[in-house]
């Protein structure tokens, strides 16, 4: 099972990130996970929220450049070395990871990853009894 992630394109201008987060906050949408990738001209804010569809619709209403994409979020043992071991399982299966990031919820470590090869990724998850996070 995948979850939706919202990717938001931001100009690299002072206050733009705050503007987006304020829009969501005013509607009582909680940010569960967030990461920012930037270039000299723009950034991409990737978020998982407490209500993805509401957040996405709200951003579109405000003319924010955003899109939904499917990602996999799995629970990872937070002990030393487990993150590397998990990534190695995907690597051994030949799965290319476009990007990934981590977050923590309820004392559990979560790994979010994007791949074009979802079918093989889910085979690795099933074979290794990984727990899929469902926001």
C-alpha positions in Angstrom: 0.0 0.0 0.0 1.3 3.4 -0.9 0.5 6.7 0.7 0.1 10.1 -1.0 2.8 12.7 -0.6 2.3 16.3 -1.6 5.2 17.9 -3.5 5.1 21.7 -3.4 7.2 23.9 -5.7 8.5 27.0 -3.9 10.4 30.0 -5.1 13.6 30.4 -3.1 12.3 33.6 -1.5 12.1 34.6 2.1 8.9 33.6 3.8 7.6 31.2 1.1 8.0 28.1 3.3 6.2 29.9 6.2 3.4 30.9 3.9 2.7 27.3 2.9 2.9 26.0 6.5 0.6 28.8 7.7 -2.0 27.8 5.1 -2.1 24.3 6.5 -1.9 25.3 10.1 -4.9 27.6 9.9 -6.9 24.6 8.7 -5.7 22.4 11.5 -3.7 20.1 9.2 -0.8 18.5 11.0 2.5 17.9 9.3 3.6 14.3 9.9 6.8 14.4 7.8 8.5 17.0 5.7 11.7 17.4 3.6 13.0 20.2 1.4 15.2 19.8 -1.7 16.4 23.1 -3.2 18.2 24.5 -6.1 19.3 28.1 -6.6 15.9 29.2 -8.0 13.3 27.0 -6.3 12.7 24.3 -3.7 10.5 21.3 -3.5 8.8 20.8 -0.2 7.6 17.2 0.2 5.1 16.6 3.0 2.9 13.9 4.5 0.0 15.4 6.5 -2.8 14.3 8.7 -5.2 14.8 5.8 -3.5 14.7 2.4 -6.5 15.3 0.2 -7.7 18.3 2.3 -4.2 19.7 2.3 -3.8 19.2 -1.4 -7.2 20.8 -2.3 -6.5 23.7 0.0 -3.1 24.4 -1.6 -4.6 24.2 -5.1 -7.4 26.7 -4.1 -4.6 29.1 -3.0 -2.9 28.6 -6.4 0.1 26.8 -4.9 2.0 24.6 -7.4 1.6 21.2 -5.9 1.1 17.6 -6.9 0.4 14.2 -5.3 2.7 11.3 -5.7 2.8 7.8 -4.4 5.5 6.8 -1.9 6.1 3.9 0.4 6.4 4.5 4.2 7.7 1.6 6.3 8.5 1.2 9.9 12.2 0.7 10.7 13.8 -0.6 13.8 15.5 2.5 15.3 18.5 0.5 16.5 22.0 1.2 15.0 22.5 -0.4 11.5 18.9 -1.3 10.8 18.4 1.6 8.4 21.4 0.5 6.3 20.2 -3.1 6.4 16.8 -2.1 5.2 18.2 -0.1 2.3 20.5 -3.0 1.4 17.4 -5.3 1.0 16.0 -2.9 -1.7 19.4 -2.5 -3.3 19.9 -6.3 -3.5 16.5 -6.6 -5.2 17.7 -4.1 -7.9 15.3 -1.4 -6.8 16.3 2.1 -7.6 15.3 4.7 -5.0 14.6 8.1 -6.5 14.7 9.7 -3.1 14.0 8.9 0.5 13.7 10.6 3.9 12.9 9.5 7.5 10.6 10.6 10.2 9.6 9.5 13.7 6.1 8.9 15.0 5.1 7.4 18.4 8.7 6.3 19.1 9.0 4.5 15.8 11.3 5.3 13.0 9.8 5.5 9.5 11.4 5.4 6.1 9.7 7.1 3.2 10.9 6.2 -0.3 10.0 6.8 -3.9 10.6 4.2 -6.5 9.3 3.5 -10.0 9.4 -0.2 -9.2 6.6 -0.5 -6.7 5.8 -4.1 -7.4 9.3 -5.3 -6.6 9.5 -3.0 -3.6 6.3 -4.6 -2.2 7.8 -8.0 -2.8 10.8 -7.1 -0.6 8.5 -5.6 2.0 6.4 -8.8 2.1 9.3 -11.2 2.0 11.0 -9.4 5.0 7.8 -8.9 7.0 8.2 -5.1 7.0 5.4 -3.0 8.5 3.8 -0.4 6.1 2.9 2.9 7.7 -0.5 4.2 6.8 -1.1 7.9 7.7 
